[in-house]
Amino acid sequence: MTDTSNTRPVDSEAQAPRQSRLHRLMRYIPLIAPVLLWAVPCWVLLHSGQHWSTPVTLVGTALFALGLIGMPLAMVRGHGRRQQDRAAIVGDTLLGTSWVLFTWSVLLGVLLRLALAVAGVEGSQDRARIVTWAVLGVTAVLLAWGYAEARRVPRVRRLDVQLPRLGAGLDGIRVVLITDTHYGPLDRARWSTRVCATVNTLEADLVCHTGDIADGTAERRRAQAAPLGTVQATRARVYVTGNHEYYSEAQGWVDLMDELGWEPLRNRHLLLERGGDTLVVAGVDDVTAESSGLAGHRAHLAGALDGANPDHPVLLLAHQPKFVDRAAADGIDLQLSGHTHGGQIWPFHHLVRIDQPALAGLSHHGTRTLLYTSRGTGFWGPPFRVFAPSEITLLVLRSPRLPTSP
């Protein structure tokens, strides 16, 4: 957890009991969630007044029971000690499918039934069957669209970001952000090559990767990550660890990124100079690093800024948006983060906001600090993105102190 005691001590103390209750509840979610994800759609689609024939009811119920049993088993085999990629693909796909099916079973199961009743559609069986076909249709469309969204090369999101302390000599510096590539069970080597080719069209001065490169060790996902070595920048390519590196031998990823020509900013900084002005580019390990047990891995902002001139503006790379509390307390000018995926599959973003202060885009924190949160370049787990498109981000840094024309 991010220590926010220096910025919001009273709020932290008041929230402690609520957070404790929330954490206790979170322990039971892995047991409760699969049952809800499969049982609710089963009831809404098959047993809430449709009066299907016995064979249809039995086959449908059996399929939902198979999903309830098969999904957690596949997830354990795929993401547990065995790390079986085929099992992970099956489990992840079932997870995404069940989430979309659950969401629209709840929404249409209530709202559409109510609308049909208001519209005068007679017969509870007719209304129930309309709801069933509507849920199945919406789910099929969203899953097909969401799969295409997840597998495509992200669109480039461009925005100007004014930093009050940025010198005129650095106006127009082009910073490209990619993050949460999550190379994993689905081989995305070709996708990775196309992403890197897109980045190279942006003529970046600085390219940043804010972590969660992959799910799996560097040795296992090397082929998918290798195209990152082709990324071009006029000044530097920098990288910080995400929480998923700490599930998969983080030091191996640090070493591989160094080998590919990226500079790992592990609680350190470099200077970007142009036109007589300087920008401090700093990075910290993910906030989960210290609990990983790896020697020397922790999020240490003071170490990252050690030796930097406090009068120079600071661009900070930190994987999780919630690090912004520390960044704001230290007067960081701009923090770049990922981690949230923008929720990835709607409406999961409501759960993300419980843990993070921002979901996507540019936000203000404290008196000076800006935070840009990317929705991520890849996807985690379920190969779907629904109402949360991926992105490659081009941020053009602007100075308010441009010389005036005569």
SEPATOR-582023 format. One record per residue (C-alpha): residue in one letter; x, y, z. Coordinates in Angstrom, 1 decimal, padded with zeros to 4 digits, always signed. Layout:
<pts>
+------+--------+--------+--------+
: rest :     xx :     yy :     zz :
+------+--------+--------+--------+
:    A :      X :      Y :      Z :
...
+------+--------+--------+--------+
</pts>
This chain:
<pts>
+------+--------+--------+--------+
: rest :     xx :     yy :     zz :
+------+--------+--------+--------+
:    M : +000.0 : +000.0 : +000.0 :
:    T : +001.2 : +003.6 : -000.7 :
:    D : +002.1 : +005.5 : +002.5 :
:    T : +000.0 : +008.6 : +002.3 :
:    S : +000.6 : +009.7 : +005.9 :
:    N : +002.6 : +012.7 : +004.9 :
:    T : -000.2 : +014.1 : +002.7 :
:    R : -003.5 : +013.0 : +004.3 :
:    P : -002.9 : +011.8 : +007.9 :
:    V : -006.3 : +012.5 : +009.2 :
:    D : -008.1 : +010.9 : +006.3 :
:    S : -005.8 : +007.9 : +006.5 :
:    E : -006.7 : +007.3 : +010.2 :
:    A : -010.4 : +007.7 : +009.5 :
:    Q : -010.3 : +005.3 : +006.6 :
:    A : -008.2 : +002.6 : +008.4 :
:    P : -011.2 : +000.7 : +009.9 :
:    R : -013.0 : +000.8 : +006.5 :
:    Q : -010.0 : -000.4 : +004.6 :
:    S : -009.5 : -003.2 : +007.2 :
:    R : -013.1 : -004.4 : +006.6 :
:    L : -012.6 : -004.1 : +002.9 :
:    H : -009.5 : -006.2 : +003.0 :
:    R : -011.3 : -008.9 : +005.0 :
:    L : -014.1 : -009.0 : +002.5 :
:    M : -011.5 : -009.2 : -000.4 :
:    R : -010.3 : -012.5 : +001.0 :
:    Y : -013.6 : -014.2 : +000.2 :
:    I : -014.0 : -012.8 : -003.3 :
:    P : -012.0 : -015.6 : -005.0 :
:    L : -014.6 : -018.0 : -003.5 :
:    I : -017.7 : -016.0 : -004.0 :
:    A : -017.0 : -014.4 : -007.4 :
:    P : -017.0 : -017.6 : -009.6 :
:    V : -020.3 : -018.7 : -008.1 :
:    L : -021.9 : -015.3 : -008.8 :
:    L : -020.4 : -015.0 : -012.3 :
:    W : -022.0 : -018.3 : -013.4 :
:    A : -025.0 : -018.8 : -011.2 :
:    V : -026.6 : -015.4 : -011.8 :
:    P : -026.6 : -015.7 : -015.7 :
:    C : -027.8 : -019.3 : -015.3 :
:    W : -030.8 : -018.2 : -013.3 :
:    V : -031.6 : -015.2 : -015.5 :
:    L : -031.3 : -017.0 : -018.8 :
:    L : -032.8 : -020.4 : -017.9 :
:    H : -034.8 : -020.5 : -014.7 :
:    S : -036.6 : -017.2 : -014.3 :
:    G : -039.8 : -017.9 : -016.1 :
:    Q : -038.7 : -019.0 : -019.6 :
:    H : -040.2 : -022.5 : -019.3 :
:    W : -037.7 : -023.9 : -021.8 :
:    S : -038.1 : -027.6 : -022.7 :
:    T : -036.4 : -030.0 : -020.3 :
:    P : -033.4 : -030.9 : -022.7 :
:    V : -032.7 : -027.2 : -023.2 :
:    T : -032.8 : -026.5 : -019.5 :
:    L : -030.6 : -029.5 : -018.6 :
:    V : -028.0 : -028.8 : -021.3 :
:    G : -027.9 : -025.1 : -020.5 :
:    T : -027.5 : -025.7 : -016.8 :
:    A : -024.8 : -028.3 : -017.4 :
:    L : -022.8 : -025.7 : -019.5 :
:    F : -023.0 : -023.2 : -016.7 :
:    A : -021.9 : -025.8 : -014.2 :
:    L : -019.0 : -026.7 : -016.5 :
:    G : -018.0 : -023.1 : -016.6 :
:    L : -018.2 : -022.7 : -012.8 :
:    I : -015.9 : -025.8 : -012.3 :
:    G : -013.7 : -025.3 : -015.3 :
:    M : -012.8 : -021.6 : -015.0 :
:    P : -011.1 : -021.7 : -011.6 :
:    L : -009.3 : -025.0 : -012.4 :
:    A : -008.0 : -023.6 : -015.7 :
:    M : -006.9 : -020.4 : -013.9 :
:    V : -005.0 : -022.3 : -011.3 :
:    R : -003.2 : -024.5 : -013.8 :
:    G : -002.5 : -021.5 : -016.1 :
:    H : -001.4 : -019.0 : -013.5 :
:    G : -000.3 : -021.2 : -010.6 :
:    R : +002.9 : -023.2 : -010.3 :
:    R : +002.4 : -025.1 : -013.5 :
:    Q : +002.1 : -022.0 : -015.7 :
:    Q : +000.4 : -023.9 : -018.5 :
:    D : -000.3 : -021.4 : -021.2 :
:    R : -003.2 : -023.3 : -022.8 :
:    A : -004.9 : -023.6 : -019.5 :
:    A : -004.4 : -019.9 : -018.9 :
:    I : -006.0 : -019.0 : -022.2 :
:    V : -009.0 : -021.1 : -021.5 :
:    G : -009.4 : -019.8 : -017.9 :
:    D : -008.8 : -016.2 : -018.9 :
:    T : -011.3 : -016.4 : -021.8 :
:    L : -013.9 : -018.0 : -019.5 :
:    L : -013.3 : -015.3 : -016.9 :
:    G : -013.9 : -012.5 : -019.5 :
:    T : -017.0 : -014.3 : -020.9 :
:    S : -018.6 : -014.8 : -017.5 :
:    W : -018.0 : -011.2 : -016.5 :
:    V : -019.7 : -009.8 : -019.6 :
:    L : -022.5 : -012.4 : -019.3 :
:    F : -023.0 : -011.6 : -015.6 :
:    T : -023.0 : -007.8 : -016.2 :
:    W : -025.6 : -007.9 : -018.9 :
:    S : -027.7 : -010.6 : -017.3 :
:    V : -028.1 : -008.2 : -014.3 :
:    L : -028.7 : -005.1 : -016.3 :
:    L : -031.0 : -006.5 : -018.9 :
:    G : -032.6 : -008.9 : -016.4 :
:    V : -033.9 : -005.9 : -014.5 :
:    L : -034.1 : -003.0 : -016.9 :
:    L : -035.3 : -004.8 : -020.0 :
:    R : -037.9 : -006.7 : -018.1 :
:    L : -039.2 : -003.4 : -016.6 :
:    A : -039.2 : -001.7 : -020.0 :
:    L : -041.1 : -004.7 : -021.6 :
:    A : -043.7 : -004.6 : -018.8 :
:    V : -044.1 : -000.8 : -019.2 :
:    A : -044.4 : -001.3 : -023.0 :
:    G : -047.3 : -003.7 : -022.4 :
:    V : -045.6 : -006.9 : -023.5 :
:    E : -047.9 : -009.5 : -022.0 :
:    G : -046.9 : -012.9 : -020.6 :
:    S : -044.0 : -013.3 : -018.2 :
:    Q : -042.7 : -016.1 : -020.4 :
:    D : -042.5 : -013.9 : -023.4 :
:    R : -040.7 : -011.2 : -021.4 :
:    A : -038.3 : -013.7 : -019.9 :
:    R : -037.4 : -015.2 : -023.3 :
:    I : -036.8 : -011.8 : -024.9 :
:    V : -034.4 : -011.0 : -022.0 :
:    T : -032.6 : -014.2 : -022.6 :
:    W : -032.0 : -013.6 : -026.3 :
:    A : -031.1 : -010.0 : -025.7 :
:    V : -028.5 : -010.9 : -023.1 :
:    L : -027.0 : -013.6 : -025.4 :
:    G : -027.0 : -011.2 : -028.3 :
:    V : -025.4 : -008.3 : -026.5 :
:    T : -022.8 : -010.6 : -024.9 :
:    A : -021.8 : -012.2 : -028.3 :
:    V : -021.4 : -008.7 : -029.9 :
:    L : -019.4 : -007.3 : -027.0 :
:    L : -017.1 : -010.3 : -026.8 :
:    A : -016.4 : -010.2 : -030.5 :
:    W : -015.8 : -006.5 : -030.5 :
:    G : -013.9 : -006.6 : -027.3 :
:    Y : -011.6 : -009.3 : -028.7 :
:    A : -010.9 : -007.3 : -031.8 :
:    E : -010.2 : -004.2 : -029.6 :
:    A : -007.7 : -006.2 : -027.4 :
:    R : -005.8 : -007.7 : -030.2 :
:    R : -005.4 : -004.6 : -032.4 :
:    V : -002.5 : -002.2 : -032.4 :
:    P : -003.6 : +000.7 : -030.1 :
:    R : -004.6 : +004.0 : -031.5 :
:    V : -002.2 : +006.9 : -030.6 :
:    R : -003.6 : +009.4 : -028.1 :
:    R : -002.0 : +012.8 : -028.4 :
:    L : -002.1 : +015.6 : -026.0 :
:    D : -000.2 : +018.7 : -025.0 :
:    V : +000.7 : +019.0 : -021.3 :
:    Q : +001.8 : +022.4 : -020.0 :
:    L : +004.3 : +022.3 : -017.1 :
:    P : +004.7 : +025.7 : -015.4 :
:    R : +008.3 : +025.0 : -014.5 :
:    L : +009.4 : +023.7 : -017.9 :
:    G : +012.0 : +025.9 : -019.5 :
:    A : +011.4 : +027.4 : -022.9 :
:    G : +014.3 : +025.3 : -024.3 :
:    L : +012.4 : +022.2 : -023.6 :
:    D : +009.1 : +023.3 : -025.1 :
:    G : +007.8 : +020.7 : -027.6 :
:    I : +009.7 : +017.7 : -026.1 :
:    R : +007.9 : +014.6 : -027.3 :
:    V : +007.3 : +011.8 : -024.7 :
:    V : +005.8 : +008.5 : -025.8 :
:    L : +004.3 : +006.3 : -023.2 :
:    I : +003.6 : +002.6 : -023.5 :
:    T : +002.7 : +000.4 : -020.6 :
:    D : +001.0 : -002.8 : -019.5 :
:    T : +002.0 : -004.7 : -022.6 :
:    H : +001.4 : -008.0 : -020.7 :
:    Y : +003.1 : -010.4 : -023.1 :
:    G : +001.6 : -013.7 : -022.0 :
:    P : +000.0 : -017.0 : -022.9 :
:    L : -001.3 : -015.7 : -026.2 :
:    D : +001.7 : -015.2 : -028.4 :
:    R : +001.8 : -011.5 : -029.4 :
:    A : +005.3 : -011.3 : -031.0 :
:    R : +003.8 : -009.9 : -034.3 :
:    W : +001.6 : -007.5 : -032.3 :
:    S : +004.6 : -006.3 : -030.4 :
:    T : +006.5 : -005.7 : -033.6 :
:    R : +003.6 : -003.6 : -035.0 :
:    V : +003.3 : -001.6 : -031.7 :
:    C : +007.0 : -000.8 : -031.8 :
:    A : +006.8 : +000.3 : -035.5 :
:    T : +003.9 : +002.6 : -034.6 :
:    V : +005.9 : +004.1 : -031.7 :
:    N : +008.8 : +004.8 : -034.2 :
:    T : +006.5 : +006.9 : -036.4 :
:    L : +006.0 : +009.4 : -033.5 :
:    E : +009.6 : +010.8 : -033.6 :
:    A : +009.9 : +010.7 : -029.8 :
:    D : +012.6 : +012.3 : -027.8 :
:    L : +011.8 : +010.1 : -024.8 :
:    V : +010.0 : +006.7 : -024.8 :
:    C : +008.7 : +005.4 : -021.5 :
:    H : +007.5 : +002.0 : -020.4 :
:    T : +005.8 : +002.1 : -017.0 :
:    G : +005.8 : -001.6 : -016.3 :
:    D : +003.8 : -004.8 : -016.4 :
:    I : +005.8 : -005.9 : -019.5 :
:    A : +004.6 : -009.5 : -019.3 :
:    D : +003.0 : -012.3 : -017.4 :
:    G : +005.8 : -014.8 : -017.1 :
:    T : +009.6 : -014.7 : -016.8 :
:    A : +011.9 : -012.8 : -019.1 :
:    E : +013.3 : -016.1 : -020.4 :
:    R : +009.8 : -017.4 : -021.2 :
:    R : +008.5 : -014.2 : -022.9 :
:    R : +011.7 : -013.0 : -024.5 :
:    A : +010.5 : -013.5 : -028.1 :
:    Q : +007.4 : -011.3 : -027.5 :
:    A : +009.5 : -008.6 : -025.7 :
:    A : +012.4 : -008.6 : -028.2 :
:    P : +010.8 : -006.0 : -030.6 :
:    L : +011.1 : -003.4 : -027.8 :
:    G : +014.8 : -003.4 : -028.7 :
:    T : +013.8 : -001.7 : -032.0 :
:    V : +012.1 : +001.3 : -030.4 :
:    Q : +013.7 : +004.6 : -031.3 :
:    A : +014.1 : +007.8 : -029.3 :
:    T : +016.4 : +010.8 : -029.9 :
:    R : +017.2 : +011.1 : -026.2 :
:    A : +016.4 : +008.0 : -024.1 :
:    R : +014.2 : +004.9 : -023.6 :
:    V : +013.4 : +004.4 : -019.9 :
:    Y : +011.6 : +001.7 : -018.0 :
:    V : +010.2 : +001.1 : -014.5 :
:    T : +008.9 : -002.1 : -013.0 :
:    G : +005.2 : -002.9 : -012.5 :
:    N : +003.6 : -005.2 : -010.0 :
:    H : +003.5 : -008.1 : -012.5 :
:    E : +007.3 : -008.2 : -012.8 :
:    Y : +007.3 : -009.1 : -009.1 :
:    Y : +005.2 : -012.2 : -009.9 :
:    S : +007.8 : -013.3 : -012.5 :
:    E : +011.4 : -012.8 : -011.4 :
:    A : +011.6 : -009.0 : -011.7 :
:    Q : +015.3 : -008.8 : -011.9 :
:    G : +015.2 : -010.9 : -015.0 :
:    W : +013.0 : -008.2 : -016.7 :
:    V : +015.3 : -005.4 : -015.5 :
:    D : +018.3 : -007.2 : -017.0 :
:    L : +016.4 : -007.9 : -020.3 :
:    M : +015.3 : -004.3 : -020.7 :
:    D : +018.8 : -003.2 : -020.1 :
:    E : +020.0 : -005.7 : -022.7 :
:    L : +017.4 : -004.3 : -025.2 :
:    G : +018.8 : -000.8 : -024.8 :
:    W : +016.2 : +000.6 : -022.3 :
:    E : +017.5 : +002.3 : -019.2 :
:    P : +015.8 : +000.9 : -016.0 :
:    L : +015.1 : +003.8 : -013.7 :
:    R : +015.2 : +001.9 : -010.4 :
:    N : +014.9 : +004.7 : -007.9 :
:    R : +017.2 : +006.9 : -009.9 :
:    H : +017.1 : +009.7 : -012.5 :
:    L : +018.7 : +011.0 : -015.7 :
:    L : +018.8 : +014.5 : -017.1 :
:    L : +017.3 : +015.6 : -020.4 :
:    E : +018.8 : +018.9 : -021.5 :
:    R : +018.0 : +021.1 : -024.4 :
:    G : +018.3 : +024.8 : -025.2 :
:    G : +019.9 : +025.5 : -021.8 :
:    D : +017.1 : +024.0 : -019.8 :
:    T : +016.9 : +020.7 : -017.9 :
:    L : +014.2 : +018.1 : -017.2 :
:    V : +014.7 : +015.5 : -014.5 :
:    V : +013.4 : +012.1 : -015.7 :
:    A : +013.1 : +009.9 : -012.6 :
:    G : +011.6 : +006.5 : -011.9 :
:    V : +010.7 : +004.3 : -009.0 :
:    D : +010.1 : +000.6 : -008.5 :
:    D : +006.5 : -000.5 : -008.2 :
:    V : +004.9 : -000.1 : -004.7 :
:    T : +004.7 : -003.9 : -004.4 :
:    A : +008.5 : -004.3 : -004.8 :
:    E : +009.4 : -004.2 : -001.2 :
:    S : +007.0 : -007.0 : -000.2 :
:    S : +008.5 : -009.2 : -003.0 :
:    G : +011.5 : -009.9 : -000.9 :
:    L : +014.0 : -009.0 : -003.7 :
:    A : +017.0 : -007.3 : -002.3 :
:    G : +017.2 : -003.6 : -003.2 :
:    H : +013.7 : -003.5 : -004.8 :
:    R : +011.4 : -000.9 : -003.3 :
:    A : +009.7 : +002.4 : -004.3 :
:    H : +012.1 : +005.0 : -003.0 :
:    L : +011.3 : +008.5 : -004.3 :
:    A : +014.0 : +010.3 : -002.3 :
:    G : +016.6 : +007.9 : -003.8 :
:    A : +015.2 : +008.6 : -007.3 :
:    L : +015.7 : +012.4 : -006.8 :
:    D : +019.0 : +012.2 : -005.0 :
:    G : +021.4 : +014.8 : -006.5 :
:    A : +018.7 : +016.4 : -008.7 :
:    N : +018.4 : +020.2 : -008.7 :
:    P : +015.1 : +021.0 : -006.9 :
:    D : +014.6 : +024.0 : -009.2 :
:    H : +014.4 : +021.7 : -012.3 :
:    P : +011.0 : +020.2 : -013.3 :
:    V : +010.6 : +016.5 : -012.7 :
:    L : +008.9 : +013.8 : -014.9 :
:    L : +008.4 : +010.7 : -012.7 :
:    L : +007.6 : +007.2 : -013.9 :
:    A : +005.7 : +005.1 : -011.4 :
:    H : +003.6 : +002.1 : -012.4 :
:    Q : +000.6 : +002.7 : -010.2 :
:    P : -001.4 : +005.9 : -010.1 :
:    K : -001.7 : +005.8 : -006.3 :
:    F : +002.0 : +006.7 : -006.0 :
:    V : +000.9 : +010.2 : -006.8 :
:    D : +000.3 : +011.0 : -003.1 :
:    R : +004.0 : +010.7 : -002.5 :
:    A : +004.8 : +012.5 : -005.8 :
:    A : +002.5 : +015.4 : -004.9 :
:    A : +004.0 : +015.7 : -001.4 :
:    D : +007.4 : +016.1 : -003.1 :
:    G : +006.2 : +018.6 : -005.7 :
:    I : +006.7 : +016.4 : -008.7 :
:    D : +005.6 : +018.1 : -011.9 :
:    L : +004.3 : +015.2 : -013.9 :
:    Q : +003.8 : +011.5 : -013.0 :
:    L : +003.3 : +008.9 : -015.8 :
:    S : +001.5 : +005.7 : -014.8 :
:    G : -000.4 : +002.7 : -016.1 :
:    H : -001.8 : -000.3 : -014.2 :
:    T : -005.5 : +000.5 : -014.4 :
:    H : -006.2 : -000.6 : -018.0 :
:    G : -009.0 : +001.9 : -017.8 :
:    G : -011.0 : -001.0 : -016.2 :
:    Q : -010.4 : -003.1 : -019.4 :
:    I : -013.9 : -004.7 : -019.3 :
:    W : -016.8 : -002.4 : -018.4 :
:    P : -018.0 : -001.9 : -015.6 :
:    F : -014.9 : -003.2 : -013.8 :
:    H : -013.6 : +000.4 : -013.6 :
:    H : -015.8 : +000.9 : -010.5 :
:    L : -013.7 : -001.7 : -008.7 :
:    V : -010.4 : -000.2 : -010.0 :
:    R : -011.4 : +003.2 : -008.5 :
:    I : -011.6 : +001.6 : -005.0 :
:    D : -007.8 : +001.1 : -005.2 :
:    Q : -006.6 : +003.9 : -007.4 :
:    P : -007.1 : +007.7 : -007.4 :
:    A : -007.4 : +007.9 : -011.2 :
:    L : -008.6 : +005.6 : -014.0 :
:    A : -007.3 : +007.2 : -017.2 :
:    G : -006.2 : +010.5 : -018.6 :
:    L : -004.8 : +013.7 : -017.1 :
:    S : -005.6 : +014.7 : -013.5 :
:    H : -004.4 : +017.3 : -011.0 :
:    H : -003.1 : +016.4 : -007.5 :
:    G : -001.9 : +018.8 : -004.8 :
:    T : -000.7 : +022.3 : -005.8 :
:    R : +001.5 : +021.4 : -008.7 :
:    T : +001.5 : +017.7 : -009.6 :
:    L : -000.1 : +016.4 : -012.8 :
:    L : -000.8 : +012.7 : -013.3 :
:    Y : -001.3 : +011.0 : -016.6 :
:    T : -002.8 : +007.5 : -016.4 :
:    S : -002.6 : +005.4 : -019.5 :
:    R : -005.3 : +002.8 : -020.2 :
:    G : -002.5 : +000.5 : -021.2 :
:    T : -001.1 : -000.8 : -024.5 :
:    G : -002.0 : -004.5 : -024.1 :
:    F : -004.4 : -006.4 : -021.9 :
:    W : -004.2 : -008.7 : -018.9 :
:    G : -005.8 : -012.1 : -018.7 :
:    P : -009.2 : -012.1 : -020.6 :
:    P : -008.4 : -011.2 : -024.2 :
:    F : -011.1 : -008.5 : -024.3 :
:    R : -011.4 : -004.7 : -024.0 :
:    V : -014.9 : -003.4 : -023.6 :
:    F : -015.4 : +000.4 : -023.5 :
:    A : -011.8 : +000.7 : -022.3 :
:    P : -009.6 : +001.0 : -025.5 :
:    S : -005.9 : +000.5 : -025.3 :
:    E : -003.5 : +003.3 : -026.2 :
:    I : -000.1 : +004.5 : -027.2 :
:    T : +000.3 : +007.9 : -025.7 :
:    L : +002.2 : +010.9 : -027.2 :
:    L : +002.6 : +013.7 : -024.7 :
:    V : +004.0 : +017.0 : -026.0 :
:    L : +005.4 : +018.9 : -023.1 :
:    R : +004.8 : +022.7 : -023.2 :
:    S : +006.4 : +025.6 : -021.4 :
:    P : +004.5 : +028.7 : -020.5 :
:    R : +007.7 : +030.7 : -020.8 :
:    L : +008.1 : +030.9 : -024.6 :
:    P : +010.0 : +034.0 : -025.8 :
:    T : +007.6 : +036.5 : -027.4 :
:    S : +008.0 : +037.4 : -031.0 :
:    P : +009.2 : +041.0 : -031.7 :
+------+--------+--------+--------+
</pts>
